């Protein structure tokens, strides 16, 4: 393999149109990086708080001792967690049984009045008693 001959004259540099530079773009300053990081953090915090606000009454996060209200019917319940002192606090959650679609899981629970089943990809049953 042969190497091409080297000429004694250098190749001319290409000419760029006016306004075009060959300098690399400026790197963002530390202040801009900090502002960007704080902006991302702020968005994450707002998203977390919004999520918490919108799921605070979701029955999927119910625990024993919470109270619930059914704004639907017995055939098509629409259950939400409410404050136990609220006028519409229909039932108190006596027990939560996760990973089941069988309301018979509540049969052994004392003072049970009803069972709420959420049959989803993560099913659960709420065993409900009267809210005194």
N, C-alpha and C positions, 0 to 999 in steps of 0.2 A: 504494500500500500504506500502510496506516495503522498507527501504533504504538499499542498499548493504553495507556490512561491510567495514569499512575503514581499510586498512592495515597500518602497521607502517612504511613500506618502500616506499619511493617515486618511481614513475615510472621513468625509465631511459629516458632521452631525446633522440630523434632520431638523428642518425648521418647522416650528409650530405656529399655528395662527395666533394672532394677538389675543391675549387673555388666557391662554392655555399655558400652564406652567409644568415643569417636570419635577417640582419639589413634592415630596411625599405629603399626604394630608397631615394636618396638625393633630396630635394626640389630645384626647379630652383631658382637661385639667382635673386635678384631684377634687376640686369643688364640684365640678359637674358630675363626677363619678359618685360622690357622696349624695348629691341631690337625686340622682337616678336611683340609688340604692334606697334612700328614704322614701321616694315615691313608690317604689315596688313594695316596700314594707307597709306603707300606709294602705295601699290597695289590698294587701293580704289581710291586714287587721280589719278593715271595713268589711271584706268578704266574710271573714270568720264571724264577726258580730252579726252581720245580716243573716247568715246561716243559723246562728244560735237563736236569733229573734224569730225567724220563721218556723223553726222546728220545736220551739219551746212547748207548744201544746200538742205535739204529735204523739199519739199513743204508743208509737214504737220506742219511745224513750221513757215510758211509764215505769215506775217502781212501786213496790208495795208501800202503801201509805199515801200515795197520790190520790187525788179525787178526779173524777171525770164527769163530763156532761155528754149526753147523746142528743145531738140536734137533729138526728135523722129519725128513723123508725126502728121497730124491733126487727123488721125484715131487712132493712137497709140502714144499718147504724152509721152514724157519722160522729165518732167519739173524739173528744179533745180533752186534754188535761186542763183542769181549772183549779182555782184556789179552793181549798176545802171549806172556807167560810162563805163562799159565794152562794147566792140563792139558787143557782142552777147546778150546783154540785150534786148530781144525782146519786153517784156511787163512789165508794172508796175501793181502791185496788187492794185486795187482800193478798194476792199472789200473782206473779208473772211467770208463765211457763214458756220458755223459748224453744224454738226448733220443733214445734208440734202444730198440727192442724186439728187436734183432737180436744174438743171442749170437755170431754170426760176427765181430763186432767184436773178439773176443778171439783169433781165430786167429793173428794176427801177433805176439802177445805171447809172449816166450820164457818157458819153464817153466810155462806155464798148464796147470792140471790140471782146472779146472772153471770154469763161468760161472754166475753167479747173475743172473737177470732179475727185475726188479720192474716189471711192466707195469701202470702206473697212469696217472693224468693227467700225471705227470711221470716217464716211464719212464727206467730206467737199467740198465746191466749192470755187474756187478763181475767182473773177470777175476781168478781165484783161483789161487794156487799153493800148494805145500806150505809149511807153517810149520816151518822147521828149528829 
